[in-house]
Structures are given as C-alpha cells and as structure tokens.
Amino acid sequence: MFKVTHVKKSTNPAEEERCIERRPKEIHMEGNIGFLNAELAAVANRERKREVEIATSKEAENKRYKVLEAQLTFNFESGNILPLCPASSDDGVDYEGDENFKGEKESYADNE
C-alpha cells in the first residue's frame, strides 16, 4: 500500500532509514471515503428522523379518525342524523326530470 520513494543508505545496515511517502491517489481516495462515510451517517440520521415524523403523523391521523368515527357513531345511535340512503345522491340533480337522462333511456330502449 505504501510506496518506498527514498531509501537513505547508511554505513550500518541494521539502522537502515526509510522515508515512506503515500501516493497522492491513495490520500485522495481516503479523503473521499471519509467524506462518503460522513454523508452516509447524515443520510441515516435524516431517514430515522423522517421515519419518526411519519409514525407521529400516522398516529395523529389515526386519533383524528377514531374521534370522527366515535362522533359519527354517537350521532347515528342518538338519532340526530340518519345515514344517507344509497339510492339518493348529494349532487342535487333530479335524474327523473333531467333531459339527458331521458335521452339515455330512449336510446337504450331503441337499441333493444
């Protein structure tokens, strides 16, 4: 991993001194690895915070739903309101008097 760039010769071979320099490419790659590790840790922290936020919002939504469900159930049981009839519509259109509706009936009858 290290490249020997210079070896200083000594009179005593037991005391051989080496100057070892790291390659610039290795230094750059280690810097990138350090940066990416820090970025990965930051992303993991953001994901954990986001998961907590999502769980908190789901809990709040479930509480609101249960409160509304309880209110609706209470109103139905107390007789204050009646459930909507499946045949009725809330859009206020009277299909029996609607010209388009009659035209559809007539064209359907003509096809038979």
N, C-alpha and C positions, 0 to 999 in steps of 0.2 A: 504494500500500500504506500510505503514511503520510497522516495527515490533518493539514492545517495548521489548528491551533486558534487561533493568535495570531500576528499579524504586527505588529511594532513599527515604526511609521513613523519614519523618520529624515529629517533635512534633506538628507542626501546619498543619492540613490537607489542609488549604487554600493555603499553599505555597508548594504544592507537586511539586517536581522537577523530571523531567523525562529525561533520556538520550536516545535518539532515534537514532538507527543506521540503515542505509539502508542495505538491503540484497545485497551481492555481485552479485547475479544473476541479480538483477534489475539494478545495476550500469553497469554491462557488457552489458545488453540489451540496455540501454540508450546510451551507447557508440556506439554500433552497429547502432542504429537508427540515431545518429548524423552523423556517417560515411556514411551511405547509403543516407541520405538526401543531404550531400555534393556531393556524387558521382552522384546522380540524377540531381542535379543542373549543374554539369560539363557536363553530357551527354546531357542535354537540350541545353546548350551553344554550344556544338560541333554540334548538329543537326541543330541548327539555322545557324551556320557558313556554314555548308555543303549545306543547302538549298540556302543560298545566293550564294555560289560558283556555284551550279548547275544552278541557274537562270542567273547568269552572263555568264556562258559558253553557255547556250542556246541562250541568246541574241547575243553573238558574232557569234555563228553558224548561226543564222537567218540573221545577217547582211552579212556574207560571202555568204550565199545562195542568198540573194537578189542582191548582187553585181554581182555574176556569172550569175544569171538569166538575169539581165539587159544587161550584156556584150553579152550574147548569143542572146538575143532578138535583140540587136543592130546589131550584125553581120548578123543575118538572114534577117533583114529588109534592111540592106545596100547591101546585095547581095554578101558579101565577101565569105560566105560559104553557102553551100546548106545542108539541112537536109539529113541525111542518108536515103537511100531507105530501107524500111522494108525487102525487099527480099534480099538485099545484106548482106554479112557477113564480119566482120572485122578480122576473123581468117586467111584469106588468102588461105583457102582451096577451090579448084575448085571442086565442087561435081560432075560435069559432067564428069571430067576426072579421078575421084577417083575410084579405083578398088573396094573398099569396098562398095561404094555407088551403083555401077552397080550390084554387087552381091546381095545386098538387093533388088534391083528392080527385078532381075531374080528370086530370091527365092519367092518374093511376087507374081510374075506372075505365078510361078509353083503351088502355093497353090490355085489359083483360078481355 
